[in-house]
Every structure is written in C-alpha cells, then in structure tokens.
Amino acid sequence: MSERVKPKIEEEFNTNLSGDLLTNALAFVEHMDEISGWNHLGEAICFFVTEPSTLRIFFGQNSSVCTSDFNSYPISDEMKNFVFNNLNQCNHFRTNGEVCGCGSQPGQSFIILGEKFDNICHCPIMFVNPTADTFEEIKKLVEAWKLCIAELKSTR
C-alpha cells in the first residue's frame, strides 16, 4: 500500500483557487517562505485550509498569544481591531453542531491579545478568501504576531 503524498501548497492552490484569489494566495505563500513566517520561536503563526473556491487562513490555534492574560503586546490598536474583527465564532454552537466539527460547545474562551472572548472556535482567528488589501494586512499581522510571541517568551 502506498503512502499518500501531501500535495505542495502551490498544487493545492491551483486545484482549488482561481483568479485574483489564486494570484494573491501564491504571492502570500512566497512572502511567508521568504520571511520564515510560518513558525516563530517554536510556535506556529498561521496555517491555511482550501476547498474549491475557498481559502481560509487561521491564526491562533495553540498559540500563547491566544491563551495568555498578558496585555502589553507590541501591537497597534489598529492591528488589534483587525484581529478582533476576524474572530472565528464557533459554528458548532451557532448551528447546533451541524457545521463545525470542533466538538466544543458552546465554543472556547480565549484571551486574545489581552482581551477575553467567549464562544470562539479552537482556531480563533480566521480570514476567508482575503482580498489583496486583506492579504497585505495579514502580512503585517504575521510580523506583529512574531513580536508578540517574542515578547511573551521574554517575560516567562
């Protein structure tokens, strides 16, 4: 029996995405590879999931930035608002378990960038089919997230 080989990111994107979303997603991956943006100090920054015509980019799963009550992050209020406007409300709770497979009901509580939020999915921050402008903000978020991880690690 042969072992299933995971497709390369580019292959997955080319299979599921098209147009501007494909172009922007490929540019984002190139950017992330150039800046070593997928992980920092042993912690994942973000990951993605694709389906036909859909790209979801997730931040915060198992991240210290989403579990610490530390509130002196080196991040602007504008960037905090960008994150807070993209919180991933738990669909398991909102749809009585028919949509989200997380199994958590009524969702989890997180302290994200020093603020407490309830009924959030285990992948607390999600961007769906980002526009070119949103991708630019996500790139800034990656850099800010790295600073936040470094700050947390230096205080422990």
Residue pairs with C-beta under 8 A, 6 or more apart in sequence:
7 15
9 29
10 26
10 29
12 50
13 22
13 25
13 26
13 29
13 50
13 55
14 22
15 50
16 50
16 51
16 52
16 53
16 54
16 55
17 25
17 50
17 53
17 55
18 53
20 131
20 132
21 53
21 55
21 129
21 130
24 130
24 131
24 132
24 135
25 48
25 55
25 135
27 135
28 135
28 138
28 139
31 37
31 139
32 38
32 142
35 142
35 143
37 45
37 46
37 142
37 146
38 44
38 45
38 46
38 47
39 45
40 145
40 146
40 149
40 150
41 146
41 149
41 150
41 153
43 62
43 63
43 64
43 149
44 61
44 62
44 63
45 59
45 142
45 145
45 146
46 57
46 58
46 59
46 138
46 142
46 145
47 57
47 58
47 61
48 55
48 56
48 57
48 58
49 55
49 56
49 58
50 56
53 129
54 128
54 129
55 128
55 129
55 130
56 126
56 127
56 128
57 126
57 127
57 130
57 138
58 88
58 123
58 125
58 126
59 83
59 123
59 124
59 125
59 126
59 141
59 145
60 66
60 110
60 112
60 123
60 124
60 125
61 122
61 123
61 124
63 145
63 149
64 149
64 152
64 153
65 73
65 112
65 113
65 145
65 148
65 149
65 152
66 110
66 111
66 112
66 124
66 125
67 110
67 111
68 111
68 152
69 111
69 114
70 114
70 151
70 152
70 155
71 113
71 114
72 114
72 151
73 80
73 113
73 114
73 147
73 148
73 151
74 144
74 147
74 148
74 151
75 113
75 144
75 147
75 148
76 144
79 140
79 141
79 144
80 113
80 115
82 137
82 141
83 112
83 113
83 125
83 141
84 112
84 113
84 115
84 117
86 125
86 126
86 127
87 112
87 117
87 120
87 124
87 125
87 126
88 120
88 121
88 123
88 124
88 125
88 126
89 107
89 119
89 120
89 121
90 100
90 102
90 104
90 105
90 106
90 107
90 108
90 119
90 120
90 121
91 99
91 100
91 121
92 99
92 100
92 101
92 102
92 103
92 104
92 105
92 106
92 107
92 121
93 100
93 104
93 105
93 106
93 107
93 119
97 105
100 121
102 121
102 122
104 121
104 122
106 118
106 119
107 118
107 119
107 120
107 121
108 119
108 120
108 121
108 122
108 124
109 116
109 117
109 118
109 119
109 120
110 116
110 117
110 120
110 124
111 117
112 120
112 124
112 125
113 148
117 124
127 134
127 138
130 138
